[in-house]
Amino acid sequence: MKAARKYSAQPKKKMVPDRNQLMTDYLPHVKRIVNRMAIHLPSTVDIEDLYNVGVIGLIQAIDRFDPGRDNKFITYATHRIRGAVLSELRSRDFLSRSNRRKIREMDHTYAMLEQRLGRDVEDHEIANAMQIDLNELDKIKGLSSISFISFEEMGYSESNDKGRLLKYLADDADDALTVTNLNELKAALASAIEQLPEKEKLVLSLYYFDELNMKETGKVLNITESRVSQIHSQAVIHLRNKLRRERIIEN
C-alpha cells in the first residue's frame, strides 16, 4: 500500500495587480495630485511637464511596490508621485534655499505682527513689513504651500538622511530614529491643527481630508476661491510657526 503523500501548507501569495491595469487605474490620480500642487505655482510652469514627471513617479511606484507589505499601494504611489514632482520643482529653483529663506522671513514677520497687533494680520501689513509688494508676497505664499515642511526643516540635511526619510515614507522602513521623529511630528501637527481658528481648520479639513479643490471648498463655505487660498496660506503659516515654537522643525 502506497504511503499517502504529505503536502506542506504553503502560505498564499498576495495577488500582484497587473502593471498595465495599475497604470490605467492611477493615471487620473497623478493628474489630481499635480493639479492640486499647481494651484500655487506661477503660470510660467508647464503643467504638462509636471504630469510627465508624476507619471514617472507612478511607474517607479509600480516597479518598486512590495505587495507583501501592509502598506496600501495608493499611499506608496502618492509619496512617489509627490516626491517626483517636488524634486522637479526643486531642480527648477522653485523650492531653492533662497525661496525657503523668503518663506521663513514671511512666517516670522506674520508671527511678529500677529503677536504685536493681537489679531489676524492683513497681507498688505506683511508686505509693508517685508518691504515687498503684494504680488511678491503672493508668490512667496504660493511657494510656501507647495511643500508644507522641507527635509531641512526636519533636520534631514544630508542626502543619506533624506534618503532614509523617503525610504520610511515610501516603504515603512524599520528605522527607530526616523519613526520617532515622524510620530513626534504627527502628534505635534494634530495638536497644532486643533488650536487653529475654526475657519482655518475647516478649510484644511475640506482641502486635505475631503480632497476638495479650492473652488469647491469656496462653494461649501460660501466664500471666494481667492479667500480660500488666503485662509489656507494663513493656516500653513500658523502651523509652521507653532511647530517651530515646539522645536519640531528648525528655524
C-alpha positions in Angstrom: 0.0 0.0 0.0 1.4 3.3 -1.0 2.1 5.8 1.7 -0.1 8.9 1.5 1.8 11.9 0.2 2.4 14.7 2.6 1.6 18.2 1.4 3.0 21.1 3.3 0.7 24.0 3.6 2.2 26.9 1.6 1.3 30.5 2.6 -0.9 32.1 -0.1 0.9 34.7 -2.0 -0.8 38.1 -2.4 -2.1 38.7 -5.8 0.1 41.1 -7.7 -2.0 43.5 -9.7 -1.4 43.8 -13.5 1.1 46.5 -14.2 -0.8 48.0 -17.1 -4.0 47.9 -15.1 -2.3 49.8 -12.3 -1.2 52.4 -14.8 -4.7 52.8 -16.1 -6.3 53.0 -12.7 -3.9 55.5 -11.2 -3.1 57.9 -14.1 -6.1 60.1 -13.0 -4.6 60.1 -9.5 -1.4 61.6 -11.0 -3.4 64.4 -12.6 -5.3 65.1 -9.4 -2.1 65.4 -7.4 -0.3 67.6 -9.9 -3.4 69.9 -10.3 -3.6 70.4 -6.6 0.1 71.3 -6.4 0.0 73.5 -9.5 -2.6 75.8 -7.8 0.3 77.5 -6.0 2.7 77.7 -9.0 3.4 80.6 -11.4 1.6 80.5 -14.7 5.0 80.1 -16.4 5.3 76.5 -15.2 4.3 73.9 -17.9 1.8 71.7 -16.1 2.2 69.0 -18.8 5.9 68.7 -17.8 4.8 68.0 -14.2 2.2 65.5 -15.4 5.0 63.6 -17.2 7.2 63.7 -14.1 4.3 62.5 -12.0 3.8 59.6 -14.4 7.4 58.6 -13.9 6.8 58.7 -10.2 3.8 56.3 -10.7 5.9 54.0 -12.8 8.6 53.9 -10.1 5.9 53.1 -7.5 4.5 50.2 -9.6 8.0 48.8 -10.2 9.1 49.1 -6.6 6.0 48.4 -4.6 6.1 45.3 -2.4 2.6 43.8 -2.1 3.9 41.6 0.8 3.9 44.7 3.0 0.9 46.1 4.8 1.3 49.4 3.0 -1.5 50.3 0.6 -0.4 50.9 -2.9 -2.2 54.3 -3.1 -0.2 55.5 -0.1 3.1 54.4 -1.6 2.2 55.8 -5.0 1.1 59.2 -3.6 4.5 59.6 -1.9 6.3 58.6 -5.1 4.3 60.9 -7.3 4.5 63.9 -5.0 8.2 63.3 -4.4 8.9 63.2 -8.1 7.1 66.5 -8.7 8.8 68.2 -5.8 12.2 67.1 -6.9 11.4 68.5 -10.4 10.3 71.8 -8.8 13.5 72.0 -6.6 15.6 71.4 -9.8 13.9 74.4 -11.3 14.7 76.5 -8.3 11.1 77.0 -7.1 12.0 75.4 -3.8 15.6 76.6 -3.5 17.3 77.7 -0.3 16.7 81.3 -1.4 13.0 80.7 -1.6 13.0 78.8 1.6 14.6 81.8 3.2 11.9 84.1 1.9 9.2 81.7 3.3 10.9 81.7 6.7 11.1 85.5 6.6 7.3 85.7 5.8 6.5 83.3 8.6 8.5 85.2 11.2 7.0 88.5 10.0 3.5 87.1 10.3 4.1 85.8 13.8 5.8 89.0 14.9 2.9 91.2 13.6 0.2 88.9 14.9 1.8 89.0 18.4 2.2 92.8 18.3 -1.3 93.5 17.0 -3.2 90.8 18.7 -5.3 89.8 15.7 -5.1 88.3 12.2 -2.7 90.1 10.0 -3.6 91.5 6.6 -1.5 90.8 3.5 -0.6 94.5 3.0 0.7 94.7 6.6 3.1 91.7 5.9 4.2 93.1 2.6 4.9 96.5 4.2 6.9 95.0 7.0 8.9 92.9 4.5 9.3 95.9 2.1 7.9 94.0 -0.9 4.7 94.4 -3.0 1.6 92.2 -2.8 2.5 90.3 -6.0 5.8 89.2 -4.5 4.1 88.2 -1.2 1.5 86.1 -3.2 4.4 84.3 -4.9 6.0 83.5 -1.6 2.7 82.4 -0.1 2.2 80.1 -3.1 5.7 78.6 -2.7 5.1 78.0 1.0 2.0 75.9 0.2 3.7 73.6 -2.3 5.7 71.7 0.4 4.4 72.3 3.9 7.7 71.2 5.6 11.1 70.7 4.0 13.6 68.0 4.7 15.9 70.7 6.0 13.3 72.0 8.5 13.0 68.5 9.9 16.8 68.2 10.4 17.5 66.0 7.4 20.2 68.0 5.7 22.4 65.3 4.3 21.4 63.2 1.3 21.7 59.9 3.2 19.3 61.4 5.9 16.8 62.4 3.2 17.1 59.0 1.6 16.3 57.4 5.0 13.3 59.5 5.5 12.0 58.9 1.9 12.5 55.1 2.4 10.4 55.3 5.6 7.7 57.3 3.9 7.6 55.0 0.9 8.4 51.6 2.3 7.6 51.9 6.0 11.2 51.0 6.9 12.1 50.0 10.4 14.3 52.9 11.4 13.7 53.8 15.1 15.0 57.4 14.8 13.0 58.3 11.7 9.9 56.6 13.1 10.2 58.5 16.3 10.7 61.9 14.5 7.8 61.4 12.2 5.5 60.2 15.0 6.5 63.3 17.0 5.7 65.5 14.0 2.3 63.8 13.5 1.3 64.3 17.2 2.5 68.0 17.2 0.8 68.7 13.9 -2.5 67.2 15.2 -2.3 69.4 18.3 -1.4 72.5 16.3 -4.4 72.0 14.0 -6.7 71.7 16.9 -5.5 75.2 18.1 -6.2 76.9 14.7 -9.2 79.2 14.2 -12.3 77.3 13.2 -12.4 78.6 9.6 -8.7 77.6 9.1 -9.4 74.1 10.5 -12.4 73.8 8.2 -10.5 74.8 5.1 -7.7 72.3 5.9 -10.3 69.6 6.5 -12.1 70.1 3.2 -9.0 70.6 1.2 -6.8 67.7 2.6 -9.2 65.2 4.1 -12.3 65.6 1.8 -9.9 66.4 -1.1 -12.0 69.2 -2.5 -10.1 71.7 -4.6 -10.1 75.4 -3.6 -13.0 76.3 -5.9 -15.2 73.5 -4.4 -14.1 74.4 -0.9 -15.2 78.0 -1.5 -18.6 76.9 -2.7 -19.1 74.8 0.5 -18.1 77.8 2.7 -19.8 80.4 0.5 -16.6 82.4 0.0 -14.4 83.1 -3.0 -11.7 80.8 -4.2 -9.1 83.6 -3.5 -10.4 83.8 0.1 -10.0 80.1 0.5 -6.4 80.4 -0.8 -5.8 83.2 1.7 -7.2 81.2 4.6 -5.2 78.2 3.5 -1.9 80.2 3.4 -2.7 81.6 6.9 -3.3 78.1 8.3 0.1 76.9 6.8 1.9 79.9 8.3 0.2 79.3 11.7 1.1 75.6 11.7 4.7 76.1 10.8 5.2 78.8 13.4 3.6 76.5 16.1 5.9 73.6 15.1 8.9 75.9 15.3 7.9 77.1 18.8 7.6 73.4 19.8 11.1 72.9 18.2 9.6 70.1 16.0 11.0 71.9 12.9 14.1 74.1 12.7 14.1 77.9 12.4 
